[in-house]
Each structure stands twice: as structure tokens, then as C-alpha cells.
Amino acid sequence: MSKIKVLVVDDAVVVRSLVVKVLGSDPDIEVVGTAANGKLALAMLEKCHPDLITLDIEMPEMNGIETLTHIRKSHPRLPVIMFSTLTERGASSTLEALSRGASDYVTKPSNTGKITESMEKVRQDLIPKIKALCAGVPKGSGAAGGAQPPSHPVTGRAVGGRPGSPTSTRPLPGARVSALPGGAASARTGAAPTGANRTTTRRVSPVEIVVIGVSTGGPNALGELIPALPGNFPVPILIVQHMPPVFTRLLAERLDTRSKVKVVEAAPGMAIHPGTVYVAPGEYHMTVRREGASVKLAMNQDPPENSCRPAVDPLFRSVSQVFGAGVLAVILTGMGSDGFHGTEAVHSVGGRVLAQDEATSVVWGMPGFVVKAKLADEVLPLHSIHEALERLTMTSRRAPTSSQAMSSPEART
């Protein structure tokens, strides 16, 4: 079987050699070229036809962002992973690169550690991202020609449906909907669907809080979703984006300048309010606790979950305990399965779940796991999720709180 072909671009000889050595130790990856700056990288690109590029941000002659801009003109869908320093300047440049089309990023190991520790960090951070971004591209195909990066999880395709297959977009508030093979959707109460006209009974509770879990492709997804929300959005929004310190603060600031709602990096003891978005800080799990009439944020540095801190699961579990059926959870693009167990907790207390569809996800790992488990009320393209959030938070407030019979979405279309 052919290997994933990678072009490594970095002006630092030590870093370049380290990355080449780490990638070369993986049997599924082949380093087909290296370059010390952007101009050399563009020339190499046409010679070695890589499936993916690792691209340093700070380089002489042509830096990473300039290089990325040129790559996107000729190869708009070639996966590119930025290499960034864990500094404010590095974080700012990384967010800019992501907004210009970079697929993901990895922070460079610090110069204070041993070479073996640095290699292990690169191995843990970089290799899974390479394999996730190239999972749907035939190995050795040279994706530089413009093939669409995969959007399904490495573990396999979800529910047997084709990418972008039709899914329910306007179910009644509270109707539990799951995408099925062939693009169908069905209401469910926990049992397997038995027909398109199945009728369910479910208590509809007002949405009191929205929680969002996102990873690979997240900054761009949030950059589309959050600015589309109205300034008077009726409930608080809590976000876990897999990012390190500094990055999360700059992400919040970037979203705040572009949105009608207020966006802040979360801090311990903050009381949450409607119309405000709270981004979990890097290296801290975020949870909520009720104090009298208010709900406040809490942070902890418990061990990483799903190799992440912040992780989605602790937040989703926490809001399920505090808000019960008033939770509306959203799982967006991301690698891995973080958020899956938290979504189970939301489902178990009667909360609602939205998942981003495969076609608009950079990597359909996190939402894919949720959809395959039939935990999603709706499976939606990214551009439709803001409408669903507005619809569900508004209609749930007008909905009766007593149990009522609700026909499936198919019967109403």
C-alpha cells in the first residue's frame, strides 16, 4: 500500500530534521521533500506532488502565511498543517493562517526539553492529524492536484450514507432525529426507528444553555457560526475548542470583534448571561455550578480526557447535571471522539443535540461518532446551524411544557 506523501517546510535545520525523523518512523508516511522557505516549497510542490504539507509560519524570503496564500490559489484543497510557536505572536499568526485556509496547526516543542521529549511531542501531535486529514485521499495520490481533504473519521464512515446525503433540517423542537443510510431521517425515543411515520411522545423543555464542542477546523467553523447569531441571543453559549493557552484568548477576541454577541475567554467565577459566548481557556477543563439564582463557571486542571484539556466531555457532563433537559449541545468538526460521552449525558437527561454534517466538516470524527450512535436530533451543514440555534432557543420557549404527541419530521414535510 502506498504511503502518505508529506512535504516538510521549515527554515530551522534542527526542527526540519526532527520532523523528518519522526514522520519517517511511521510506516504509513513518507517524507518526499523538504524546503527551508516558501519559495523553495512552491517549487518543490510541483515536483513531489505531496498529499500534505507541514508549513512553518516564520521563515525568511517568503513566510508561511504568504506561502499558504500561493498554495491556496493553485491547490485550494491540499491539506496544510501550520507549525507555530506557543507565543502570542505565533498564536495570532496561526489564527490568521487558519482563516486563510490552513487545515490545522501544531505547536513546536520548546527548546528546553530533551530531543527525545520533543520528538515524542511531535509524534503525538502531528501524526494523528496527518492521518486524519489524509484518511480519504488515496495514499501516494499526490493530493496537490486539488482533491477534497477527507471529512470522515479514520475509524470509518458513518451510518453507511454517502457524503452530503440529505438529512433532516426542520424537525419539531424536541423530536429526536438521526441520519440513516440513504439519507433518511427518523424520529426516535431510544428504540430503533421502525418507519417514516413513527410518532413519538417527548417532553419539550425550554433551551437554557447552548454548549459547543469543536476541534480540527474549529476556528473557521466558529468564525462562520458565531458572527451569524443575533446580539439578543436568548441564552448563554459555552464553547470548548481544542487549543492551548494564548490561542483561546486570541480566538475569543477575534470572534468578539466580528460578532453581535459578546465573546470572552472564560474565567473562574464568571456568572453566565444570555447573549454572551464563553470560550474555555487552554489547559483548563470548564464546568458550571449553580450558586443561588445564578450559574457560574469553574475551571480545573484534572487529567486530560481524550488526550485533551480543555475537553468537551467534562463541560457537557456538567451542564447536563445543572440544566438537565434545558441543554442544547452542538458537535462541530473535529478529530477523535471527544464529546461523545458528554453527548450521551445530554441525551440521557432529555437535552437536544445538533451535529455538523460530513460534507462541511474538515474532519468528521467528533460529529461522526455522535451521528453513528444516533444521538443527534439534527445533522446539519455548518451554514444552517445558526438558524437551528435561533429556531430551537425561540420555539422551545413557546412550546408547551406538558408531554405531547409529536409526529416525525417526515410526516410534516
GIDAWO-V276320 format. One record per helix or strand of 2 or more residues. SS is the DSSP state (H for helix, E for strand). FROM is the first residue (numbers start at 1). TO is the last residue. If there is no record, write none. Layout:
BEGIN
SS,FROM,TO ; SS,FROM,TO
END
This chain:
BEGIN
E,4,9 ; H,13,24 ; E,29,35 ; H,38,48 ; E,52,56 ; H,64,74 ; E,79,84 ; H,88,99 ; E,104,107 ; H,115,133 ; H,143,145 ; E,177,179 ; H,181,183 ; E,185,187 ; E,199,202 ; E,209,214 ; H,218,228 ; E,236,241 ; H,247,258 ; E,262,265 ; E,276,279 ; E,285,291 ; E,294,300 ; H,312,326 ; E,327,331 ; H,340,348 ; E,352,356 ; H,366,372 ; E,378,380 ; H,382,398 ; E,404,407 ; H,409,412
END
